[in-house]
Amino acid sequence: MNKLWAKIIKNDKIKKDYVLPISSFNSKNLYDYLKQICYELKIETPIVLTKHTSQMEEYGMTKFSKDDFVDYIDFDSLILNYLEQP
């Protein structure tokens, strides 16, 4: 089972994290994955831009900064990592 690991970062430290089990990663479903993760972390869902989907496809990782959220957030960033299990 593959996973998406989400980390809330504040002052260069992980404040909260959540692992979402997924069968395989599809960048077209990134918003749906993110919506579920944000619900579990009790934060608002950020805006998903083309750069986020491109980074996930190329590097298996992307970062959402304060600029990607509509409302104020009390953390520095939200980082998503795709973890593929052999």
N, C-alpha and C positions, 0 to 999 in steps of 0.2 A: 504494500500500500504506500503510495506516494503522499507527500504532505506539503502544505503551505505553512510556513512558520512566520507568524507576525509578531513583531516586537515594537513596543512603544518605548521610545528613547527620550530621556530627559537628562540633561547635563552629562551626556556620554555614558549613561547607565541604563540598563534595561529595567523599566519600571513595571511592566506588565507584558506577558506574552501569551500567545494562544497558537495551538497547532490544529490545523484543519486537515483531516484525512481526505484525500481525493484519489480517484483511480488513475487519472492522467491529467496533465495540464493542457488546457486549451486557452489561448490568449483571448478568444472571443467570450469566454466565460469569466474573465478577470473581475469584472464588476460584480457578478453574482457571488464569486468567492469572497471578494472584499466586503460585500454587504453582510454576508454571514459572519465573517470574522469581526467586523466592527460591532455587530449586534452582540456577540459574545464578550467583546472587550468593553461594551457600553460606551462607545464613542460614535461620533457622527461619521458617515461614510464620505471619504474625500472624492474629489473629482478625478476620474481616470482619464488621463491624456494619452495621446499617441506615444509619447516618450515612455510612459509607464509600460505599455504593452510591448513596445520594442525592447526595452531593457529586460523584461521578463523572458521574452523569446530568446534574446541573445545571451544574457548572463544568468538567467534564473533568479534575478533579484531586482528589486526596485525600491525607491524611497519616496515617500510622500512627505513633503515639508508643510510648514504652516500655510504657505501660499496655495496649497492644493485643497485646503478646507475652507468652506464658506464662512463658518462661524469661528470664534476664538477657540483655541485648544490650549490646554495647560501642559503640553509636552512639546518637545522639539521636532520629532519626526516619527513616522510609522514606517517600518521596514518590512518588506515581504521577501522571503526566501523560499524557493522551490527546492524541496529535498526529494530526490529520486532514490527509491530503494531498489537494490539489485534483485 
